[in-house]
Amino acid sequence: MHFASFDFGDPIFDAFGLRLSAQLFTLENLYGLDPAHARVETSQGRVRVVARGLRSAGGQRAAAGSFELVVEQAEPELLRLRATATAGAPIRGVKLLLRDLEAPLEASADGATFAAVGAHGDVFGYPTRIPTPLVWTRSGGATWALRAEDDRVREKRFALSTERIGALAGRGCIELIHDESAPCFSTSIATPDFVVDRRGAADVAEAEHVAWLARAFGLVPFEARSDLPAWACDLRLVAVLHGMHWSGRVFLDYAAMLDVLRFVTDRIDARHVLAYLPGWEGRYYWEYGAYRPDPHLGGERGFAALCDGARTLGVHLMPMFGANCVNATLPRFAGLDASMYLKSATGNRFHGNTPDWDLSRAHDTGWQAWLNPGHPAWRDDLAGQIETLAARFGFDAVFLDTSEVWINDRDHDVFAGYRALADRLHARIPGLLLAGEYDYDALIGCFPLFQRAWWTRAPAWSQRFVRRFAHLCEGEPEGRTGVHEFGIWKPGCIAAQPGLLATLAFQDETLARSRESIERAIAAVVEGQP
């Protein structure tokens, strides 16, 4: 976190034991409330702060605008805060500050594991760092839950720090920040409700928040999902079949993939197996955006034989597609419209991951373009490719890589793009299983299945709505990561856990080198079936 070298002098208002200040950000400056034009109205269970003027530069400059903050006491220790504001320039967001807290603060993203907030503060951002806008803090022996109830995917940040300057230097401060969706920026803004829960029961706060999420985003139990084909309820094992590395090295061609599936289904009922195909389209990531069977892997005839063979066995195939990333040097992407690129609210282009594919140690992947699925032309291009290939080859599951990527793009709403893409694919491909990477609350409503790496922690509450499988860099008995850039990672097959499907990965020679380990892993899946 960065801080100013002077005191902003924001007025402080008291409400039900909270000491509050407020700020708003336009696209050109930061403003606080002008105390000379502010008043406080108090009634039973409600405090209303109204300011008919703003100021900037720590009070040195006056500015036109208004701010209204309402604090409602739902219960003695349960408060709801919301704000509306106007300004002379487009408003990016609003910050509500909970001030004069006992320091040091502690923070938690799960309500169970707390860590001290360091000297430079800590920021929990939704949806990029936390899966739902809910965090916990401890101050002076009290535990609070802080959350936002927003039925749209709009950025929230919970920032915790110790004030460094002014009359409250050394005291704790919590910032509740709401950003408007960038395509909707205007000279007025209204925040959703922020909830300050001082009751101290983390499980109660979480349960209430999850119940609200279920209503807001239409979340239903996994087995009751309308986007879940019946066959997907029988899945127990994800077999990761690595195709071609970025460099062009072939791990498994289509014929070898089918051989692996025959081996696996000799040992477990095929209806329990989902075959996940990264690098099936050729050079991994290099071919992103232009999907077709690769000649070096067996071409169209070989891919058709794989799809037909898997179908005969009873296995469902899940090829991998990039939800938002393409190789911009491919002919089909010549002259990309600038509005297609993922970018921040102020126009900074997003560039996602930068793997060291060529081992130059430069991590220079400027040939990649990260595109917004909210842009109709890109979404239609991707959906059209998937639909054509599914109709031709008959696969009925699709993995959308890096679908967790979200940015407050000024041209198109990113989450709305994912939602529209999922709706179209389900409408055009009956019985389709859609899987995504990682997840956050609203995205759980789009996809019933997610890839999630072992080093990330999904909230336990989400297990009632979705299933997951291990990351494609996991599950190989010797720890070889196939198409993934790690090269060697955590060795061993990934066993099933609550909400997690067993995952077993194959690259070249995996069967020959690790047959005994594979046999044991498959046997464990069979033994663990309900």
C-alpha positions as CSV (number, residue, x, y, z in Angstrom):
1,M,0.0,0.0,0.0
2,H,1.1,3.6,-0.7
3,F,0.3,6.5,1.5
4,A,0.3,10.3,1.3
5,S,3.0,12.4,3.1
6,F,0.3,14.6,4.6
7,D,-2.9,14.4,6.5
8,F,-6.0,14.5,4.3
9,G,-7.9,16.0,7.2
10,D,-11.0,14.0,6.4
11,P,-13.9,14.7,8.9
12,I,-14.8,11.8,11.2
13,F,-18.4,10.9,11.9
14,D,-19.6,8.7,14.8
15,A,-22.2,6.0,14.2
16,F,-23.0,3.1,16.5
17,G,-19.5,2.8,17.8
18,L,-17.8,3.3,14.4
19,R,-15.7,6.3,13.6
20,L,-16.1,6.9,9.9
21,S,-14.6,9.0,7.1
22,A,-15.3,8.9,3.4
23,Q,-13.5,9.6,0.1
24,L,-14.3,9.2,-3.6
25,F,-12.1,8.8,-6.6
26,T,-12.7,10.4,-10.0
27,L,-10.6,9.5,-13.0
28,E,-8.5,12.7,-12.2
29,N,-8.3,13.1,-8.5
30,L,-9.2,12.0,-4.9
31,Y,-11.7,13.9,-2.9
32,G,-13.0,14.0,0.7
33,L,-16.0,15.6,2.3
34,D,-16.0,19.3,3.0
35,P,-16.7,19.6,6.7
36,A,-18.0,23.1,6.3
37,H,-20.8,21.7,4.2
38,A,-21.6,18.5,6.0
39,R,-24.2,17.6,8.5
40,V,-25.3,14.5,10.4
41,E,-28.9,13.3,10.8
42,T,-29.6,10.7,13.5
43,S,-32.8,8.7,14.0
44,Q,-33.7,5.4,15.5
45,G,-31.2,2.8,14.1
46,R,-30.0,5.1,11.4
47,V,-27.2,7.7,10.9
48,R,-27.1,9.8,7.7
49,V,-24.2,12.0,6.8
50,V,-24.8,14.5,4.0
51,A,-22.2,16.7,2.4
52,R,-23.0,19.3,-0.2
53,G,-19.4,20.0,-1.1
54,L,-16.1,18.2,-1.6
55,R,-12.5,19.1,-1.2
56,S,-9.1,17.8,-2.3
57,A,-5.4,18.2,-1.6
58,G,-5.9,17.7,2.1
59,G,-8.4,20.5,2.3
60,Q,-6.6,23.1,0.3
61,R,-9.0,23.0,-2.7
62,A,-12.8,23.1,-2.7
63,A,-14.7,21.1,-5.4
64,A,-18.2,20.7,-6.5
65,G,-20.0,17.5,-5.7
66,S,-22.0,15.8,-3.0
67,F,-21.8,12.7,-0.7
68,E,-24.3,10.9,1.3
69,L,-23.4,8.0,3.7
70,V,-26.1,6.0,5.4
71,V,-25.4,3.7,8.4
72,E,-28.2,1.4,9.5
73,Q,-28.2,-0.8,12.6
74,A,-29.7,-4.0,11.6
75,E,-28.8,-5.6,15.0
76,P,-26.8,-4.1,17.9
77,E,-23.6,-5.5,16.4
78,L,-24.6,-5.7,12.7
79,L,-24.3,-2.5,10.6
80,R,-25.0,-1.7,7.0
81,L,-23.2,1.1,5.2
82,R,-23.9,2.5,1.8
83,A,-23.1,5.7,0.0
84,T,-24.1,7.8,-3.0
85,A,-22.0,10.6,-4.5
86,T,-21.7,13.1,-7.3
87,A,-18.6,14.9,-8.7
88,G,-17.5,17.1,-11.5
89,A,-15.8,14.3,-13.3
90,P,-16.5,10.6,-13.9
91,I,-16.3,8.7,-10.6
92,R,-14.2,5.5,-10.4
93,G,-15.2,4.5,-6.9
94,V,-15.9,5.2,-3.2
95,K,-14.0,4.5,0.0
96,L,-15.5,4.2,3.4
97,L,-12.9,4.3,6.2
98,L,-13.3,2.7,9.6
99,R,-10.9,4.6,11.8
100,D,-9.4,4.9,15.3
101,L,-9.2,1.1,15.7
102,E,-6.9,-0.7,18.1
103,A,-3.6,-1.6,16.4
104,P,-2.1,-3.8,15.2
105,L,-4.9,-5.2,13.1
106,E,-5.0,-8.9,12.0
107,A,-6.7,-10.1,8.8
108,S,-8.1,-13.3,7.4
109,A,-9.6,-14.4,4.1
110,D,-11.3,-17.5,5.6
111,G,-12.3,-16.5,9.2
112,A,-10.0,-19.1,10.7
113,T,-6.4,-18.2,9.9
114,F,-5.3,-14.7,10.9
115,A,-2.1,-12.9,10.1
116,A,-0.9,-9.6,11.5
117,V,-1.2,-6.6,9.0
118,G,2.3,-5.5,8.3
119,A,3.8,-2.0,8.3
120,H,2.9,-1.5,4.6
121,G,-0.7,-2.7,5.1
122,D,-2.6,-5.4,3.3
123,V,-5.2,-5.3,0.5
124,F,-7.8,-8.0,-0.3
125,G,-9.2,-7.5,-3.7
126,Y,-12.3,-9.2,-5.2
127,P,-12.6,-10.9,-7.6
128,T,-8.8,-11.2,-8.3
129,R,-7.5,-12.2,-4.8
130,I,-10.5,-13.4,-2.8
131,P,-13.4,-15.4,-4.2
132,T,-16.1,-13.3,-2.7
133,P,-16.1,-9.9,-1.0
134,L,-15.8,-11.2,2.6
135,V,-12.9,-10.8,5.0
136,W,-12.4,-10.9,8.7
137,T,-10.3,-8.7,11.0
138,R,-9.3,-8.6,14.6
139,S,-8.7,-5.5,16.6
140,G,-8.3,-5.1,20.3
141,G,-9.6,-8.6,20.9
142,A,-12.7,-8.2,18.8
143,T,-13.4,-10.2,15.6
144,W,-15.3,-8.5,12.8
145,A,-16.5,-9.8,9.5
146,L,-16.6,-7.3,6.6
147,R,-18.5,-8.0,3.4
148,A,-20.3,-6.4,0.5
149,E,-23.6,-7.5,-1.0
150,D,-23.4,-6.7,-4.7
151,D,-25.3,-8.7,-7.3
152,R,-22.9,-7.6,-10.0
153,V,-19.2,-8.4,-10.4
154,R,-17.7,-5.1,-9.5
155,E,-14.3,-4.7,-7.8
156,K,-14.1,-4.5,-4.0
157,R,-11.0,-3.9,-2.0
158,F,-10.6,-4.3,1.7
159,A,-7.5,-2.4,2.8
160,L,-6.1,-2.6,6.3
161,S,-3.3,-0.5,7.7
162,T,-2.0,1.6,10.6
163,E,-2.4,5.3,10.1
164,R,1.0,7.0,9.7
165,I,0.2,10.7,10.0
166,G,-2.2,13.1,11.6
167,A,-4.1,12.9,14.9
168,L,-4.8,9.2,14.5
169,A,-1.2,8.1,13.7
170,G,-0.6,4.7,15.1
171,R,-4.3,3.7,15.1
172,G,-5.8,1.0,12.9
173,C,-7.8,1.8,9.8
174,I,-9.9,-0.4,7.5
175,E,-10.9,0.9,4.0
176,L,-14.0,-0.5,2.4
177,I,-13.7,0.3,-1.3
178,H,-16.2,-0.1,-4.1
179,D,-15.3,0.5,-7.8
180,E,-18.0,1.1,-10.4
181,S,-18.0,-1.0,-13.5
182,A,-15.9,1.0,-15.9
183,P,-18.3,1.0,-18.8
184,C,-20.8,2.6,-16.4
185,F,-18.6,5.4,-15.1
186,S,-20.5,8.7,-14.7
187,T,-20.5,11.7,-12.5
188,S,-22.7,9.9,-10.0
189,I,-22.3,6.6,-8.1
190,A,-24.2,4.4,-5.6
191,T,-22.5,1.7,-3.7
192,P,-24.0,-1.6,-2.7
193,D,-24.3,-2.4,1.0
194,F,-21.2,-3.0,3.0
195,V,-21.9,-5.1,6.1
196,V,-19.8,-4.6,9.3
197,D,-20.6,-7.7,11.4
198,R,-19.2,-7.3,15.0
199,R,-21.0,-10.3,16.4
200,G,-17.7,-12.4,16.4
201,A,-19.1,-15.6,14.9
202,A,-17.2,-16.2,11.7
203,D,-19.3,-19.2,10.7
204,V,-22.6,-17.2,11.1
205,A,-21.2,-14.3,9.0
206,E,-20.1,-16.7,6.3
207,A,-23.4,-18.6,6.2
208,E,-25.4,-15.4,5.9
209,H,-23.1,-14.2,3.1
210,V,-23.3,-17.5,1.2
211,A,-27.1,-17.5,1.5
212,W,-27.1,-14.0,0.0
213,L,-24.8,-15.1,-2.8
214,A,-27.1,-18.0,-3.7
215,R,-29.9,-15.6,-4.1
216,A,-27.9,-13.0,-6.0
217,F,-26.2,-15.3,-8.4
218,G,-28.7,-18.1,-8.6
219,L,-26.4,-20.7,-7.0
220,V,-27.9,-24.1,-6.5
221,P,-26.5,-27.4,-5.2
222,F,-24.2,-29.2,-7.6
223,E,-26.6,-32.0,-8.4
224,A,-29.5,-29.7,-9.1
225,R,-27.6,-27.4,-11.6
226,S,-29.4,-27.0,-14.9
227,D,-26.0,-26.6,-16.7
228,L,-24.8,-30.0,-15.5
229,P,-25.4,-32.9,-17.9
230,A,-26.5,-36.1,-16.2
231,W,-23.4,-38.0,-17.2
232,A,-21.2,-35.5,-15.4
233,C,-22.6,-36.6,-12.0
234,D,-20.8,-40.0,-12.5
235,L,-17.3,-38.5,-13.0
236,R,-14.7,-39.7,-10.5
237,L,-11.4,-39.4,-12.4
238,V,-9.9,-36.7,-14.7
239,A,-7.2,-38.1,-17.0
240,V,-5.0,-35.3,-18.2
241,L,-3.6,-36.2,-21.7
242,H,-0.8,-33.8,-22.6
243,G,-0.5,-33.1,-26.3
244,M,2.1,-30.7,-27.6
245,H,4.5,-28.4,-25.7
246,W,4.9,-24.8,-26.7
247,S,8.2,-25.8,-28.3
248,G,6.5,-28.3,-30.6
249,R,7.6,-31.4,-28.7
250,V,4.9,-34.1,-28.9
251,F,4.1,-35.8,-25.6
252,L,1.0,-37.8,-26.7
253,D,-0.4,-37.8,-30.2
254,Y,-4.1,-38.6,-30.7
255,A,-3.4,-42.3,-31.1
256,A,-1.3,-42.5,-27.9
257,M,-4.1,-40.6,-26.1
258,L,-6.6,-43.3,-27.1
259,D,-4.1,-46.0,-26.0
260,V,-4.0,-44.3,-22.6
261,L,-7.8,-44.2,-22.4
262,R,-8.0,-47.9,-23.2
263,F,-5.5,-48.7,-20.5
264,V,-7.5,-46.6,-18.0
265,T,-10.9,-47.9,-18.9
266,D,-9.7,-51.5,-18.6
267,R,-9.4,-50.7,-14.9
268,I,-12.3,-48.3,-14.2
269,D,-15.7,-47.9,-15.7
270,A,-15.4,-45.4,-18.5
271,R,-18.4,-43.4,-17.4
272,H,-16.4,-42.3,-14.4
273,V,-13.6,-40.8,-16.6
274,L,-13.2,-37.3,-18.1
275,A,-10.3,-36.9,-20.5
276,Y,-8.8,-33.4,-20.4
277,L,-6.7,-32.4,-23.4
278,P,-4.3,-29.5,-23.0
279,G,-2.1,-28.9,-26.1
280,W,-4.5,-30.9,-28.3
281,E,-4.5,-28.1,-31.0
282,G,-0.7,-28.1,-31.5
283,R,1.9,-25.9,-29.9
284,Y,0.5,-25.0,-26.4
285,Y,-0.5,-21.4,-26.2
286,W,1.2,-20.6,-29.5
287,E,-1.9,-21.9,-31.3
288,Y,-4.3,-20.2,-28.9
289,G,-7.2,-18.6,-30.8
290,A,-6.9,-20.8,-34.0
291,Y,-8.2,-24.2,-33.0
292,R,-8.0,-27.3,-35.2
293,P,-6.4,-30.8,-34.9
294,D,-2.7,-30.5,-35.4
295,P,-1.0,-32.5,-38.2
296,H,1.9,-33.5,-36.0
297,L,-0.5,-35.1,-33.5
298,G,-2.4,-37.0,-36.2
299,G,-4.4,-34.3,-38.0
300,E,-8.2,-34.4,-38.5
301,R,-8.3,-38.1,-39.2
302,G,-6.4,-38.9,-36.0
303,F,-8.5,-36.5,-33.8
304,A,-11.7,-38.0,-35.3
305,A,-10.4,-41.5,-34.4
306,L,-9.6,-40.3,-30.8
307,C,-13.1,-38.8,-30.4
308,D,-14.8,-41.9,-31.9
309,G,-12.7,-44.2,-29.9
310,A,-13.4,-42.4,-26.6
311,R,-17.1,-42.3,-27.4
312,T,-17.0,-46.1,-28.0
313,L,-15.3,-46.6,-24.7
314,G,-17.7,-44.3,-22.9
315,V,-15.2,-41.6,-22.0
316,H,-16.1,-37.9,-22.4
317,L,-13.4,-35.7,-24.0
318,M,-12.7,-32.2,-22.8
319,P,-10.4,-30.2,-25.1
320,M,-8.9,-27.0,-23.8
321,F,-9.6,-23.5,-25.3
322,G,-8.3,-20.1,-24.2
323,A,-11.1,-18.0,-22.9
324,N,-9.3,-14.8,-23.4
325,C,-5.8,-15.3,-24.8
326,V,-4.7,-15.6,-28.4
327,N,-1.4,-15.5,-30.4
328,A,-1.7,-12.1,-32.0
329,T,0.8,-13.0,-34.7
330,L,-1.5,-15.6,-36.2
331,P,-3.1,-14.4,-39.5
332,R,-6.6,-14.5,-38.2
333,F,-5.8,-11.8,-35.6
334,A,-4.1,-9.3,-37.9
335,G,-5.4,-5.8,-37.1
336,L,-7.1,-6.5,-33.8
337,D,-9.6,-3.8,-32.8
338,A,-8.1,-2.0,-29.7
339,S,-11.4,-2.4,-27.9
340,M,-11.0,-6.2,-28.0
341,Y,-8.0,-6.1,-25.7
342,L,-8.4,-6.6,-21.9
343,K,-7.5,-3.3,-20.3
344,S,-7.9,-1.4,-17.0
345,A,-10.4,1.4,-16.4
346,T,-7.8,3.9,-17.4
347,G,-6.6,2.0,-20.5
348,N,-3.6,0.0,-19.3
349,R,-3.5,-3.2,-21.3
350,F,-3.6,-6.4,-19.3
351,H,-1.0,-9.0,-20.2
352,G,-1.7,-11.9,-17.9
353,N,0.8,-14.6,-17.4
354,T,4.3,-14.5,-19.1
355,P,5.7,-18.0,-19.0
356,D,9.4,-18.4,-20.0
357,W,8.4,-20.7,-22.9
358,D,11.7,-20.4,-24.8
359,L,13.8,-20.6,-21.6
360,S,15.5,-17.3,-22.6
361,R,14.8,-16.2,-19.0
362,A,13.3,-13.1,-20.5
363,H,9.6,-14.0,-19.9
364,D,8.8,-12.0,-23.1
365,T,5.5,-13.0,-24.5
366,G,4.5,-9.9,-26.4
367,W,3.1,-12.1,-29.1
368,Q,0.2,-12.9,-26.8
369,A,-3.0,-10.8,-26.8
370,W,-5.4,-10.9,-23.9
371,L,-8.9,-10.3,-25.3
372,N,-12.1,-9.5,-23.5
373,P,-14.9,-12.1,-23.8
374,G,-17.3,-9.2,-23.3
375,H,-16.4,-8.0,-26.8
376,P,-19.0,-9.5,-29.2
377,A,-16.7,-10.1,-32.1
378,W,-14.1,-12.1,-30.0
379,R,-16.8,-14.0,-28.2
380,D,-18.5,-14.9,-31.4
381,D,-15.2,-16.0,-32.9
382,L,-14.3,-18.3,-30.0
383,A,-17.8,-19.7,-29.6
384,G,-18.1,-20.3,-33.3
385,Q,-14.8,-22.3,-33.3
386,I,-15.9,-24.4,-30.4
387,E,-19.4,-25.1,-31.9
388,T,-17.9,-26.1,-35.3
389,L,-15.4,-28.5,-33.8
390,A,-17.9,-30.0,-31.4
391,A,-20.4,-30.6,-34.2
392,R,-17.7,-32.2,-36.4
393,F,-15.9,-34.4,-33.8
394,G,-18.5,-35.0,-31.2
395,F,-16.8,-34.0,-27.9
396,D,-19.2,-32.8,-25.2
397,A,-17.1,-31.0,-22.7
398,V,-15.0,-27.9,-23.0
399,F,-12.4,-26.4,-20.7
400,L,-12.0,-22.6,-20.8
401,D,-8.5,-21.7,-19.8
402,T,-7.8,-18.6,-17.6
403,S,-11.5,-17.9,-17.2
404,E,-10.7,-16.5,-13.7
405,V,-9.1,-13.4,-15.3
406,W,-11.1,-10.3,-14.5
407,I,-10.3,-6.7,-15.0
408,N,-12.4,-3.6,-14.9
409,D,-12.3,-3.0,-18.6
410,R,-13.7,0.3,-19.7
411,D,-15.1,-1.0,-23.0
412,H,-16.9,-4.3,-22.0
413,D,-18.0,-6.0,-18.9
414,V,-15.7,-9.1,-18.5
415,F,-18.0,-11.2,-16.4
416,A,-21.0,-10.5,-18.6
417,G,-18.9,-11.8,-21.5
418,Y,-18.2,-15.1,-19.7
419,R,-21.9,-15.4,-18.8
420,A,-22.9,-14.8,-22.4
421,L,-20.3,-17.2,-23.7
422,A,-21.6,-20.0,-21.4
423,D,-25.2,-19.3,-22.3
424,R,-24.5,-19.5,-26.0
425,L,-22.5,-22.7,-25.8
426,H,-25.1,-24.4,-23.7
427,A,-27.8,-23.3,-26.2
428,R,-25.8,-24.5,-29.3
429,I,-24.3,-27.7,-27.9
430,P,-26.9,-29.8,-26.0
431,G,-25.5,-31.7,-23.0
432,L,-22.3,-29.7,-22.9
433,L,-20.1,-29.7,-19.7
434,L,-18.3,-26.4,-19.3
435,A,-15.3,-26.1,-17.0
436,G,-13.3,-23.1,-16.0
437,E,-10.1,-22.2,-14.2
438,Y,-10.2,-21.2,-10.6
439,D,-13.4,-19.5,-9.6
440,Y,-15.1,-16.7,-7.7
441,D,-18.7,-16.4,-6.5
442,A,-20.5,-15.3,-9.7
443,L,-18.3,-17.5,-11.9
444,I,-19.5,-20.5,-9.9
445,G,-22.9,-19.7,-11.4
446,C,-21.5,-20.0,-14.9
447,F,-19.5,-23.3,-14.7
448,P,-20.1,-26.4,-12.6
449,L,-16.5,-27.7,-12.8
450,F,-13.2,-26.0,-12.2
451,Q,-9.5,-26.7,-12.5
452,R,-7.8,-25.5,-9.3
453,A,-4.2,-26.0,-8.2
454,W,-3.3,-27.5,-4.9
455,W,-1.5,-24.3,-3.7
456,T,-4.7,-22.3,-3.9
457,R,-7.5,-22.7,-1.4
458,A,-11.1,-22.8,-2.5
459,P,-13.6,-21.9,0.3
460,A,-15.3,-24.9,1.8
461,W,-18.7,-23.4,1.2
462,S,-18.3,-23.6,-2.6
463,Q,-18.2,-27.4,-2.6
464,R,-22.0,-27.6,-2.4
465,F,-22.2,-25.7,-5.8
466,V,-19.3,-27.0,-7.9
467,R,-16.7,-29.8,-8.3
468,R,-13.1,-29.3,-9.0
469,F,-10.1,-31.3,-10.4
470,A,-6.4,-30.7,-10.0
471,H,-4.3,-28.4,-12.2
472,L,-2.9,-29.7,-15.4
473,C,0.6,-29.3,-14.0
474,E,-0.3,-31.9,-11.3
475,G,-1.1,-35.6,-11.2
476,E,1.9,-37.1,-13.2
477,P,3.5,-39.8,-11.1
478,E,7.0,-38.4,-11.5
479,G,5.9,-34.8,-11.3
480,R,6.5,-34.0,-15.0
481,T,4.2,-31.1,-15.9
482,G,3.7,-31.8,-19.6
483,V,2.7,-28.7,-21.5
484,H,2.9,-26.5,-18.4
485,E,5.9,-24.3,-17.9
486,F,6.9,-25.6,-14.4
487,G,8.6,-28.6,-16.0
488,I,8.9,-30.6,-12.8
489,W,6.4,-30.0,-10.0
490,K,4.7,-31.9,-7.2
491,P,5.0,-35.7,-8.1
492,G,2.2,-38.2,-7.7
493,C,-1.4,-38.7,-8.7
494,I,-4.0,-36.5,-7.0
495,A,-6.4,-38.4,-4.8
496,A,-10.0,-37.6,-4.5
497,Q,-11.1,-35.3,-1.7
498,P,-14.4,-33.8,-0.8
499,G,-15.4,-31.7,-3.8
500,L,-12.3,-32.7,-5.8
501,L,-12.1,-35.4,-8.5
502,A,-9.1,-37.6,-8.6
503,T,-6.6,-36.4,-11.2
504,L,-4.1,-38.5,-13.1
505,A,-1.8,-36.9,-15.8
506,F,0.0,-38.6,-18.7
507,Q,2.8,-37.4,-20.9
508,D,5.2,-39.4,-23.1
509,E,6.4,-42.6,-21.4
510,T,4.2,-42.1,-18.3
511,L,2.6,-45.5,-18.7
512,A,5.9,-47.2,-19.3
513,R,7.7,-45.5,-16.4
514,S,5.0,-45.3,-13.7
515,R,2.6,-48.1,-14.4
516,E,2.6,-49.4,-10.9
517,S,1.7,-46.0,-9.5
518,I,-1.0,-45.5,-12.0
519,E,-2.5,-48.9,-11.2
520,R,-2.6,-48.0,-7.5
521,A,-4.1,-44.6,-8.2
522,I,-6.9,-46.0,-10.4
523,A,-7.6,-48.8,-7.9
524,A,-8.0,-46.2,-5.1
525,V,-10.6,-44.4,-7.2
526,V,-12.5,-47.6,-7.9
527,E,-12.4,-48.5,-4.2
528,G,-13.6,-45.1,-3.2
529,Q,-16.7,-45.0,-5.4
530,P,-19.9,-44.7,-3.5
